[in-house]
Structures are given as structure tokens and as C-alpha cells.
Amino acid sequence: AFRRTDRPQVGGMTCGKLLLRPDIGRAYWKDADLGLSLGEYNIVHLLASNVGRYVTYRAIYDRLHYEGFIAGGGADGYRGNVRSVIKRIRNKFRSLDPTFDKPRGDPRFEALLK
């Protein structure tokens, strides 16, 4: 499912080994397309754009849906959804790089990638 690409290196945002292409909504790790969904891409973009800053579960969830969206069990029901999507994102990175260990489900990690 994941493939190497010959995409042009124009535009985009680089964060370590990560290349984000907002013009096409794609994320590349070590030149390979991660195969992220749009929601997952938006979260990775949020985290990579906030290197060194605290990013809350709520901010991550708002990026996944929209600001103020409520689902699950009450006011904090979104927390489980955030942990699940972080786990899915981490597994996609690990499928390309078994040594990858960020993020760990904690929105306070300093950077998605270093």
C-alpha cells in the first residue's frame, strides 16, 4: 500500500525526515508516502507546525473534526478518539520505519519529528 514516489521537491514543509505537501494533502517519510487520511494528515501538519509547543488533545480533536465538535462520553469523550488516531498515525510511520517512536499518544510531546 505504501510506495516510493518520484514527486517533485517543490513547496511543502519539511520537519526532519517528514515532508508535508499541503497543496496535495500528502505526507512523506523518508521519501515514501505515508498513506494518511485527510484527518490524519491534518493532525500531523498541526503537530509539525507546533514543534516545541504544547498541543492539547482538544486541539488535535478539533483539527480532526471541527472546533467544538463533541462525540463519545461527555465533555472528555474525544480523548479516546485522539489516542486511537495517534496510534494509527504512529503505526503508519512504523510501517515505513520500525525504529519510529513518536508520537506516544501524549499531545505534550515536543515535536512529531526531530
N, C-alpha and C positions, 0 to 999 in steps of 0.2 A: 504494500500500500504506500510506503514511503519511497520516494525516488530522488535520485540526484537530479539537479536541474541545471540548465545552461542559461538561467535567467540573467539579464543584464544587471550590472552593478550600479545602475543609476538610481539616484534618490534613495529613499529609505532611511532607516535609523539603525545604527549599529550599537550594540551593547555587548561587549566581549565577543563571544562566538556566535551571537544572535544577530540576525539581520531581519528587521521588520520592514515590510513593504506596505504601508498604509494605502497606497494607490491601488493595490490589488487584494489587500486583506490577507496577505500570506506572511508566514514566519519561517525562517530558515535557520537551522542549527548546523554549523559546520558545512554549509552549502547544501544541506538536504532539507526539503520541505517537511515541516513537522506535521502537516495534515490537520491543523487545528480548525475547529468550527469557528464561526464568526464570533460567538460569545467567548470562546477560549482565547482567540486572537486578541479580542478587546481587553481581556484581563492581563494577558502577557504584555500588551502595549502599556496598560496602566502601570504595571509593576516596573517595567523597564524605564518608563518615563519618570519614575519616582525613586530612582536609586538613592539610597541613604535616607529616605524619608519613611515615616510610619504610614502604612496603608491599612485602614481598618477593614474588618470583614464586611461592614456595611458598604464601604466604598467599592469593594470588589463586587459585592452583590448588585449594587446599583449599576455598575458597568455591565454586568451580565444581563440585566433586565432593563430597568429604568429607575431613576431616583424615587425612593419611597415605596417601591413595589413590596408587597407583603405576601408571603406564602409560608406554608408549614405551620408549625405550632406556635402561634402568637408572635409577639414582637421580636423574639430572638430565633424564630423558626428558620431564618435564612442561613444561620451559622453552619448547619449540617450540609446545606447545598453548597456553600463555599468550600467546605472541606472536601466534598466529593469532586467538585470541578478542579480544585488544586491537585487532587490525586490523579485525575485523568490527564491533566497537563503534564504533571511530573512523569507519568508513565509514557507519554508520547516522547518526551525528551529522552527518557531511559531507553526507549526502543532504538534510538539512534546512537546513544552514548550511555552504556551501562554504568559509567562512573558518575553520571549526573546525580546530584543530591539536593538540588534546590528546586522549587520551594518545598517546605516541610509542612504545609498546612497552617502555618502561622503567618498572619499578614504583617507581622512586625519584622520579617526578615529584611535585612538592609537592602538587598538587591535581588532581583530574579536571577541575575547572572553577574559574575565578576570577571 
